[in-house]
Amino acid sequence: MPIKDTIEDTDSEPKSKSQRKRDMTALQDLGEALVMLPPNQLSTIPMPENLLNAVMAARSITERGARKRQFQYIGKVMRKVDAAPIQEALDALNNQSQHAAREFHRVERWRDRLLNEGDSAVGDFISVYPIADSQHLRQLIRNAEREFSAGKPPSSARTLFRYVRDIMGE
């Protein structure tokens, strides 16, 4: 028997019971991820009305057993829906969240560097972001250092963070 015929035969065979269970569990997990999304992000996911209703119902259920049954129901509803667009939308949301977290950490690192290294970090920041006002930046750093030494809440450090974020975002 030629190899090509055996490959075609394996493709036309039905899925095993274990594979079907893995597929159903994956759909159920996808449904659980939908339930955990904040409402504003959930509204951006393309899904049919019956699936949206099942997801919204799962949000209001607090009892463990009932919630598990609702997740199973969501998995059942998802078997009749094309899950690829839903998965793509979830992946896009996750990528946006990761990108926002990376940007936040970049700003934090610059703020910490400005507070710890002083004028040398200000010079580096100005060379990378020439639109920044060095006098304003130094004033924010001095205010933050004064607040820190006095044991006050770090409102100037927050202001510095916002200023750095705005400069980096432009």
C-alpha atoms as a printed R data frame, in Angstrom:
    type eleno elety resid chain resno       x      y      z
1   ATOM     1    CA   MET     A     1   0.000  0.000  0.000
2   ATOM     2    CA   PRO     A     2   1.476  3.408 -0.941
3   ATOM     3    CA   ILE     A     3   2.258  5.909  1.812
4   ATOM     4    CA   LYS     A     4  -0.083  8.512  0.337
5   ATOM     5    CA   ASP     A     5  -3.083  6.196  0.745
6   ATOM     6    CA   THR     A     6  -2.315  5.570  4.426
7   ATOM     7    CA   ILE     A     7  -2.052  9.289  5.138
8   ATOM     8    CA   GLU     A     8  -5.411  9.956  3.503
9   ATOM     9    CA   ASP     A     9  -6.965  7.079  5.445
10  ATOM    10    CA   THR     A    10  -5.796  8.468  8.786
11  ATOM    11    CA   ASP     A    11  -7.185 11.912  7.944
12  ATOM    12    CA   SER     A    12 -10.634 10.540  7.195
13  ATOM    13    CA   GLU     A    13 -10.815  8.498 10.410
14  ATOM    14    CA   PRO     A    14 -13.025  9.901 13.146
15  ATOM    15    CA   LYS     A    15 -11.405 11.496 16.182
16  ATOM    16    CA   SER     A    16 -10.755  9.303 19.172
17  ATOM    17    CA   LYS     A    17 -12.853  9.697 22.293
18  ATOM    18    CA   SER     A    18  -9.857 11.142 24.123
19  ATOM    19    CA   GLN     A    19  -9.304 13.749 21.406
20  ATOM    20    CA   ARG     A    20 -12.975 14.722 21.451
21  ATOM    21    CA   LYS     A    21 -12.768 15.155 25.241
22  ATOM    22    CA   ARG     A    22  -9.642 17.310 24.916
23  ATOM    23    CA   ASP     A    23 -11.413 19.457 22.315
24  ATOM    24    CA   MET     A    24 -14.471 19.861 24.547
25  ATOM    25    CA   THR     A    25 -12.305 20.740 27.547
26  ATOM    26    CA   ALA     A    26 -10.453 23.331 25.464
27  ATOM    27    CA   LEU     A    27 -13.764 24.917 24.458
28  ATOM    28    CA   GLN     A    28 -14.887 24.914 28.085
29  ATOM    29    CA   ASP     A    29 -11.605 26.583 29.116
30  ATOM    30    CA   LEU     A    30 -12.145 29.191 26.421
31  ATOM    31    CA   GLY     A    31 -15.615 29.805 27.846
32  ATOM    32    CA   GLU     A    32 -14.153 30.204 31.346
33  ATOM    33    CA   ALA     A    33 -11.722 32.780 29.986
34  ATOM    34    CA   LEU     A    34 -14.692 34.674 28.551
35  ATOM    35    CA   VAL     A    35 -16.430 34.636 31.932
36  ATOM    36    CA   MET     A    36 -13.333 36.101 33.617
37  ATOM    37    CA   LEU     A    37 -13.073 39.053 31.217
38  ATOM    38    CA   PRO     A    38 -14.120 42.508 32.388
39  ATOM    39    CA   PRO     A    39 -17.420 43.651 30.813
40  ATOM    40    CA   ASN     A    40 -15.786 46.261 28.571
41  ATOM    41    CA   GLN     A    41 -13.440 43.653 27.061
42  ATOM    42    CA   LEU     A    42 -16.201 41.037 26.797
43  ATOM    43    CA   SER     A    43 -18.229 43.410 24.623
44  ATOM    44    CA   THR     A    44 -15.406 43.433 22.053
45  ATOM    45    CA   ILE     A    45 -15.480 39.645 21.570
46  ATOM    46    CA   PRO     A    46 -17.573 38.493 18.580
47  ATOM    47    CA   MET     A    47 -19.991 35.816 19.783
48  ATOM    48    CA   PRO     A    48 -23.590 34.742 19.225
49  ATOM    49    CA   GLU     A    49 -26.336 35.922 21.577
50  ATOM    50    CA   ASN     A    50 -26.911 32.505 23.208
51  ATOM    51    CA   LEU     A    51 -23.224 32.215 24.129
52  ATOM    52    CA   LEU     A    52 -23.186 35.755 25.513
53  ATOM    53    CA   ASN     A    53 -26.254 34.938 27.627
54  ATOM    54    CA   ALA     A    54 -24.584 31.786 28.971
55  ATOM    55    CA   VAL     A    55 -21.411 33.737 29.823
56  ATOM    56    CA   MET     A    56 -23.399 36.466 31.570
57  ATOM    57    CA   ALA     A    57 -25.345 33.841 33.546
58  ATOM    58    CA   ALA     A    58 -22.078 32.216 34.667
59  ATOM    59    CA   ARG     A    59 -20.905 35.560 36.054
60  ATOM    60    CA   SER     A    60 -23.831 35.709 38.435
61  ATOM    61    CA   ILE     A    61 -23.495 32.120 39.716
62  ATOM    62    CA   THR     A    62 -21.474 31.780 42.912
63  ATOM    63    CA   GLU     A    63 -22.133 28.195 43.980
64  ATOM    64    CA   ARG     A    64 -19.265 25.939 42.950
65  ATOM    65    CA   GLY     A    65 -21.288 23.051 41.518
66  ATOM    66    CA   ALA     A    66 -23.714 25.271 39.655
67  ATOM    67    CA   ARG     A    67 -20.859 27.310 38.241
68  ATOM    68    CA   LYS     A    68 -19.141 24.141 37.014
69  ATOM    69    CA   ARG     A    69 -22.356 23.011 35.306
70  ATOM    70    CA   GLN     A    70 -22.687 26.429 33.680
71  ATOM    71    CA   PHE     A    71 -19.120 26.174 32.367
72  ATOM    72    CA   GLN     A    72 -19.987 22.771 30.912
73  ATOM    73    CA   TYR     A    73 -23.050 24.322 29.292
74  ATOM    74    CA   ILE     A    74 -20.886 27.095 27.829
75  ATOM    75    CA   GLY     A    75 -18.603 24.409 26.390
76  ATOM    76    CA   LYS     A    76 -21.640 22.699 24.856
77  ATOM    77    CA   VAL     A    77 -22.831 25.951 23.291
78  ATOM    78    CA   MET     A    78 -19.329 26.638 21.974
79  ATOM    79    CA   ARG     A    79 -19.272 23.298 20.131
80  ATOM    80    CA   LYS     A    80 -21.905 24.739 17.779
81  ATOM    81    CA   VAL     A    81 -19.987 28.005 17.298
82  ATOM    82    CA   ASP     A    82 -16.827 28.717 15.333
83  ATOM    83    CA   ALA     A    83 -14.385 29.275 18.202
84  ATOM    84    CA   ALA     A    84 -11.524 30.588 16.060
85  ATOM    85    CA   PRO     A    85 -12.692 34.250 15.949
86  ATOM    86    CA   ILE     A    86 -13.339 34.172 19.690
87  ATOM    87    CA   GLN     A    87  -9.871 32.754 20.367
88  ATOM    88    CA   GLU     A    88  -8.271 35.329 18.074
89  ATOM    89    CA   ALA     A    89 -10.069 38.180 19.849
90  ATOM    90    CA   LEU     A    90  -8.968 36.833 23.247
91  ATOM    91    CA   ASP     A    91  -5.384 36.519 22.028
92  ATOM    92    CA   ALA     A    92  -5.492 40.096 20.763
93  ATOM    93    CA   LEU     A    93  -6.752 41.304 24.157
94  ATOM    94    CA   ASN     A    94  -3.993 39.383 25.921
95  ATOM    95    CA   ASN     A    95  -1.374 40.884 23.602
96  ATOM    96    CA   GLN     A    96  -2.718 44.380 24.316
97  ATOM    97    CA   SER     A    97  -2.515 43.719 28.055
98  ATOM    98    CA   GLN     A    98   1.039 42.439 27.762
99  ATOM    99    CA   HIS     A    99   2.039 45.441 25.660
100 ATOM   100    CA   ALA     A   100   0.506 47.847 28.183
101 ATOM   101    CA   ALA     A   101   2.333 46.093 31.035
102 ATOM   102    CA   ARG     A   102   5.658 46.324 29.168
103 ATOM   103    CA   GLU     A   103   5.131 50.035 28.549
104 ATOM   104    CA   PHE     A   104   4.195 50.596 32.194
105 ATOM   105    CA   HIS     A   105   7.376 48.849 33.339
106 ATOM   106    CA   ARG     A   106   9.495 50.910 30.919
107 ATOM   107    CA   VAL     A   107   8.098 54.115 32.408
108 ATOM   108    CA   GLU     A   108   8.629 52.772 35.937
109 ATOM   109    CA   ARG     A   109  12.264 51.949 35.182
110 ATOM   110    CA   TRP     A   110  12.893 55.458 33.863
111 ATOM   111    CA   ARG     A   111  11.211 57.025 36.899
112 ATOM   112    CA   ASP     A   112  13.231 54.870 39.306
113 ATOM   113    CA   ARG     A   113  16.421 55.617 37.411
114 ATOM   114    CA   LEU     A   114  15.694 59.358 37.501
115 ATOM   115    CA   LEU     A   115  15.072 59.218 41.248
116 ATOM   116    CA   ASN     A   116  18.128 57.078 42.010
117 ATOM   117    CA   GLU     A   117  20.760 58.451 39.620
118 ATOM   118    CA   GLY     A   118  19.787 62.118 39.456
119 ATOM   119    CA   ASP     A   119  21.438 64.397 36.885
120 ATOM   120    CA   SER     A   120  23.179 61.658 34.884
121 ATOM   121    CA   ALA     A   121  19.812 59.930 34.329
122 ATOM   122    CA   VAL     A   122  18.213 63.279 33.462
123 ATOM   123    CA   GLY     A   123  20.860 63.793 30.774
124 ATOM   124    CA   ASP     A   124  20.240 60.313 29.386
125 ATOM   125    CA   PHE     A   125  16.470 60.859 29.422
126 ATOM   126    CA   ILE     A   126  16.801 64.204 27.645
127 ATOM   127    CA   SER     A   127  19.072 62.655 25.005
128 ATOM   128    CA   VAL     A   128  16.502 59.935 24.299
129 ATOM   129    CA   TYR     A   129  13.456 62.219 24.611
130 ATOM   130    CA   PRO     A   130  14.566 65.744 23.607
131 ATOM   131    CA   ILE     A   131  11.066 67.196 24.003
132 ATOM   132    CA   ALA     A   132  11.303 66.780 27.793
133 ATOM   133    CA   ASP     A   133  11.788 69.900 29.904
134 ATOM   134    CA   SER     A   134  14.938 69.331 31.975
135 ATOM   135    CA   GLN     A   135  14.113 72.044 34.526
136 ATOM   136    CA   HIS     A   136  10.655 70.623 35.167
137 ATOM   137    CA   LEU     A   137  12.104 67.136 35.392
138 ATOM   138    CA   ARG     A   138  14.733 68.180 37.944
139 ATOM   139    CA   GLN     A   139  12.087 70.025 39.990
140 ATOM   140    CA   LEU     A   140   9.884 66.920 40.095
141 ATOM   141    CA   ILE     A   141  12.870 64.820 41.190
142 ATOM   142    CA   ARG     A   142  13.772 67.288 43.973
143 ATOM   143    CA   ASN     A   143  10.155 67.367 45.202
144 ATOM   144    CA   ALA     A   144   9.992 63.569 45.215
145 ATOM   145    CA   GLU     A   145  13.272 63.341 47.173
146 ATOM   146    CA   ARG     A   146  12.009 65.898 49.711
147 ATOM   147    CA   GLU     A   147   8.763 63.983 50.198
148 ATOM   148    CA   PHE     A   148  10.632 60.714 50.598
149 ATOM   149    CA   SER     A   149  13.024 62.120 53.223
150 ATOM   150    CA   ALA     A   150  10.105 63.702 55.120
151 ATOM   151    CA   GLY     A   151   8.170 60.429 55.078
152 ATOM   152    CA   LYS     A   152   5.259 61.934 53.175
153 ATOM   153    CA   PRO     A   153   3.156 60.111 50.586
154 ATOM   154    CA   PRO     A   154   4.900 59.969 47.188
155 ATOM   155    CA   SER     A   155   2.647 62.377 45.277
156 ATOM   156    CA   SER     A   156   5.590 64.017 43.489
157 ATOM   157    CA   ALA     A   157   6.930 60.605 42.485
158 ATOM   158    CA   ARG     A   158   3.510 59.900 40.973
159 ATOM   159    CA   THR     A   159   3.592 63.246 39.198
160 ATOM   160    CA   LEU     A   160   7.064 62.400 37.892
161 ATOM   161    CA   PHE     A   161   5.750 59.053 36.664
162 ATOM   162    CA   ARG     A   162   2.876 60.742 34.809
163 ATOM   163    CA   TYR     A   163   5.243 63.292 33.271
164 ATOM   164    CA   VAL     A   164   7.661 60.595 32.093
165 ATOM   165    CA   ARG     A   165   4.758 58.537 30.727
166 ATOM   166    CA   ASP     A   166   3.416 61.523 28.803
167 ATOM   167    CA   ILE     A   167   6.833 62.330 27.336
168 ATOM   168    CA   MET     A   168   7.465 58.714 26.349
169 ATOM   169    CA   GLY     A   169   4.024 58.419 24.805
170 ATOM   170    CA   GLU     A   170   4.451 61.383 22.462
